[in-house]
Each structure stands twice: as structure tokens, then as C-alpha cells.
Amino acid sequence: MSSVLFDIPGPKARARHRLIMIVSAVLTLLALAWAISRFAAKGNLEAAKWTPFLTGDIWVNYLIPGLINTLKAAAISVVLAGAFGLLFGIGRLSDNAAIRWISTVIVEFFRSVPVLVMMVAAFGLFSFNRVFEASINPLAAVITGLTLYNGSVVAELLRSGVGGLPSGQSEAGLAIGLTRSQTLRSILLPQAITAMLPALVSQLVVILKDTALGAIITYPELLTTFSQIGSYKSNPVPALIVIALIFIAINYLLTSAAAKIEARLRDKGRATIAKGTIGPPNRVDLEPVEEALIAADESVLHERYRTPDK
């Protein structure tokens, strides 16, 4: 018995796979034990290194303010990047060549520039021209960099999502009298957003993680508190581990919430059949029907082309 893509492994292959898995697990455990031993040799497992995280002082003065700043920058960037991506994603799908060309240039340019470069450039521009107050410049620069880069990625995701839909979707919209813009807004975009939701969620996680780049331009986000706590309590490695766990927890919650939203959207998009109504027909055997149609065609041809009696 074999599959289309691969042959099912036999007894020897299965035994070899089990051996490889066991050896890999043993090597992983040995590497983990070695890392923990080295970690302990440096004194990073001492209680004095970890007890500060059980006190309110570290959380109230360092971790919670840093977490709030991280979430604030990420939330504002998500909203602005979504609006940017929707605007230029629609622009890339426009029938107007000028709008499509301008949107393509903007999206491809900001997709090609690293986020950190845009943050530093925006920070310098805002500081030099005194666009905002000095205390707001780091936040504004972080939001600008995240919005321009991730908004361009969202625009490309929407464009590819609409392009991946069957052509019959837009043709059906035009057939019932909708304009191209109405078809795009009412039929294509909702399906594209639902189809591309996993990729969009991944981009939201990227936005949250990229807020850590704000430490370069003195934005007091969560990663900045790592250096502050490390200097204050002389425990940089435990501080980094705690902050990494906070990031992992937030990203996990975000991904789980988005998965539930995706499932709800997909369920909402399915047709619901009420009790007592006529549902879709059951699967039937079409072979007798096909044989009857062939016999009928042969009968018609025989009647049409038969030789007249003399």
C-alpha cells in the first residue's frame, strides 16, 4: 500500500525512525542539561537573581510601564497599518493605471526598507523639525516605522488574497449589476481577508515583536526595561528570560484570539440550513443517469439518420 506522495515505511524504516527519534531526544536532553549547568555555574540560578521579580517594585516601576508602552505602540501601529494596507491594497487593484502604479511604487519601496532604518530616519526627522514634543518623538518614530513597513505587507497580502480568488467571483458581481468597486468591496475583500487571516495574524505578531527595535531610539518599551533591571539588580540574564516569557505569552494570546476569530468568520460564511427546510441533495450514483442519456442520444441519432424504407 502506497500514497501518492510517498511510500509508507516498512518495518525496518519504522524501526530506523524510532531509533533516530530516541537519539535526537537524548541529544536534546544532554544539550539542555549542559546549558543549565553552565547557566548555574555563572550563578544565574541563585535565588537572589530571581526574587526581585516576586516583588511589586520591579513590576510597578519597570515591567508594567514597559509592557504598557509596548502594547500602546503595537495597538496604534496595527490600526494605522491596517488602514494603510487597505488603502494601498485597493489602489494596487484599481483599474486606473496611474493609481495602480503609484500604489505599487509606494508599497514596494516601504516593503524593501528595513524597519529600523525607517524608525531612525523618522526619529531624526521629527527631532530636527520639532514636529512633536521631545518625549513623544520616540513613540511617533516607532509607530511610523511599523506602520509604513507592515502596512505595505498588509497591502500586498490583500492584493494577493484577492488575486487568488476564482475569477467567477468578480464576474458574478458584475453580472448582477454591481460596479467593479462595489464588487471589490462587497464580494472580493471579505473573502480575501478571511482567506489571508492567518498571514495577517502573523503580521500582527511581527508588529508586536518589532516594537523592541524602539530601544535603539530610546523608546521605553518592554525590552528597554531589560537593561534597566539588569543594571539595577545585576541580573541581566534572568531579566531577559522573564521579558522573553512575557513576549511569548502575549503572542500566544494574540494568536489564539485570532484563531477563534478566523473560525467564527469561516463558520459565519457558511450557508446555514434551518430545521425542516430543504437541504442540499444527497450524493447519487450518476452512472445509470449517464447510461440513460447515452442511450437516448443513440436513439435520437438513429431516428434522424436512418435509411428510409423503399
Residue, then its C-alpha position, 0 to 999 in steps of 0.5 A: m500500500s502506497s500514497v501518492l506522495f510517498d511510500i509508507p515505511g516498512p518495518k525496518a524504516r519504522a524501526r530506523h525512525r524510532l531509533i533516530m527519534i530516541v537519539s535526537a531526544v537524548l541529544t536534546l536532553l544532554a544539550l539542555a542539561w549542559a546549558i543549565s549547568r553552565f547557566a548555574a555555574k555563572g550563578n544565574l540560578e541563585a535565588a537572589k537573581w530571581t526574587p526581585f521579580l516576586t516583588g511589586d517594585i520591579w513590576v510597578n516601576y519597570l515591567i508594567p510601564g514597559l509592557i504598557n508602552t509596548l502594547k500602546a505602540a503595537a495597538i496604534s501601529v496595527v490600526l494605522a497599518g491596517a488602514f494603510g494596507l487597505l488603502f494601498g491594497i485597493g489602489r494596487l487593484s484599481d483599474n486606473a493605471a496611474i493609481r495602480w502604479i503609484s500604489t505599487v511604487i509606494v508599497e514596494f519601496f516601504r516593503s524593501v526598507p528595513v524597519l529600523v532604518m525607517m524608525v531612525a530616519a523618522f526619529g531624526l526627522f521629527s527631532f530636527n523639525r520639532v514636529f512633536e514634543a521631545s518625549i513623544n518623538p520616540l513613540a511617533a518614530v516607532i509607530t511610523g516605522l511599523t506602520l509604513y513597513n507592515g502596512s505595505v505587507v498588509a497591502e500586498l497580502l490583500r492584493s494577493g488574497v484577492g488575486g487568488l480568488p476564482s475569477g467567477q467571483s468578480e464576474a458574478g458581481l458584475a453580472i448582477g449589476l454591481t460596479r467593479s468597486q462595489t464588487l471589490r468591496s462587497i464580494l472580493l475583500p471579505q473573502a480575501i481577508t478571511a482567506m489571508l487571516p492567518a498571514l495577517v495574524s502573523q503580521l500582527v505578531v511581527i508588529l508586536k515583536d518589532t516594537a523592541l527595535g524602539a530601544i535603539i531610539t530610546y523608546p521605553e518599551l518592554l525590552t528597554t526595561f531589560s537593561q534597566i533591571g539588569s543594571y539595577k539588580s545585576n541580573p541581566v540574564p534572568a531579566l531577559i528570560v522573564i521579558a522573553l516569557i512575557f513576549i511569548a505569552i502575549n503572542y500566544l494570546l494574540t494568536s489564539a484570539a485570532a484563531k477563534i476569530e478566523a473560525r467564527l468568520r469561516d463558520k459565519g460564511r457558511a450557508t446555514i440550513a434551518k430545521g425542516t427546510i430543504g437541504p442540499p441533495n444527497r450524493v447519487d450514483l450518476e452512472p445509470v443517469e449517464e447510461a440513460l442519456i447515452a442511450a437516448d442520444e443513440s436513439v435520437l441519432h438513429e431516428r434522424y439518420r436512418t435509411p428510409d424504407k423503399 
